[in-house]
Each structure stands twice: as structure tokens, then as C-alpha cells.
Amino acid sequence: MNDPGMNDLNVGAVPDMQHLATMLAERVSDPIAAAVIGSMLTQRGTGGAGSGSHERELQQAHGEVQRLRAALSAADAMAAYVADTFGACPACWGLNRFCSRCHGHGTPGRAEPNGEVLLAWVEPAITRLGLQLVPAAQPTPDWSNVQRETTE
């Protein structure tokens, strides 16, 4: 396979790390992978290493990218679980007014929470605080529109 971009490298020569990082970044379609590879190459410098060490560094970078992807996937799953449990926006939990899903209005309770999971999750912490959850006799009234009488 003849890659025209590889003509930039002289066979047997150790390329400058910045040049190599730039070349790799241009060929890797995943921006996370490109950033990790570029960062690893520029931080380590040449150090007189041969192509075998470059191959090891690339393998390490690939492994790190895979680890980061798995961690990101796990974090996304946990965020979705918490959002579903509390009835919040799964994208921002109501914290981002520029959110395309809720425009910052998706705070917990905005959608129907998963009551059974929510109680199972928070009840042990509530109990440990010496508090007790009791069902409301009726929904909590909205007092925001009520005008208070003043006695003078």
C-alpha cells in the first residue's frame, strides 16, 4: 500500500515528533484518538528511540483510547440512569439552558421519576440521617401564586 502522505518520511529516519503527531492526527478519524496519540508523541519526544518504541507508544495510545471510551460509556450510562431515576433531562439534568432537549428546564422531577428505584436508592441515606420518608396525604400545593395577608 503506497500512502502518498508517507512520502514525507525518509525510510529509516526518525521523524520529528511534532511532524509525526500532525501526520497521525490527519489520518485518524476519531478526534479523541488523534488527541491522545498526538499528546503522547509530543510529550515523550524522540529520545533516540527507534521504530519499535514508536510502535509500542502507538499501541499504548490505542489502549488508552479504548480505556477512555469504556470510561466515557460507563459515565454516560450512569448519567442516564440517574436522570431516569430522578425524572431529569438525560442530557443535562436541567443544568444547561442551551440544551437541545430541555433548554435548562429538565431538573429532577420535571418528568415522572422512577419512584421504586428512587426510593430504593435514597431511602438508606435518608434513614442514616435519622429521617423518615412518609407518603404525602395529597400533592404539595403550589404556594407561589398565593398572596399573603399582612396584619398591621
WOZIHU-V875552 format. One record per backbone hydrogen bond with DSSP energy under -0.5 kcal/mol. CO is the residue of the C=O (numbers start at 1). NH is the residue of the N-H. If there is no record, write none. Layout:
co & nh
CO & NH
CO & NH
This chain:
co & nh
1 & 3
2 & 4
3 & 6
4 & 7
5 & 8
6 & 9
10 & 13
13 & 15
16 & 20
17 & 21
18 & 22
19 & 23
20 & 24
21 & 25
22 & 26
23 & 27
24 & 27
24 & 28
27 & 29
29 & 31
30 & 34
31 & 35
32 & 36
33 & 37
34 & 38
35 & 39
36 & 40
37 & 41
38 & 42
39 & 43
40 & 44
41 & 45
46 & 49
50 & 53
50 & 54
51 & 55
52 & 56
53 & 57
54 & 58
55 & 59
56 & 60
57 & 61
58 & 62
59 & 63
60 & 64
61 & 65
62 & 66
63 & 67
64 & 68
65 & 69
66 & 70
67 & 71
68 & 72
69 & 73
70 & 74
71 & 75
72 & 76
73 & 77
74 & 78
75 & 79
76 & 80
77 & 81
78 & 82
79 & 83
80 & 84
81 & 85
82 & 86
83 & 87
83 & 88
84 & 114
85 & 114
86 & 109
87 & 110
87 & 111
89 & 93
92 & 95
95 & 97
96 & 99
96 & 104
99 & 103
102 & 105
105 & 107
106 & 89
107 & 110
113 & 115
114 & 118
115 & 119
116 & 120
117 & 121
118 & 122
119 & 123
122 & 126
123 & 127
124 & 128
125 & 129
126 & 131
127 & 130
141 & 143
143 & 146
150 & 152
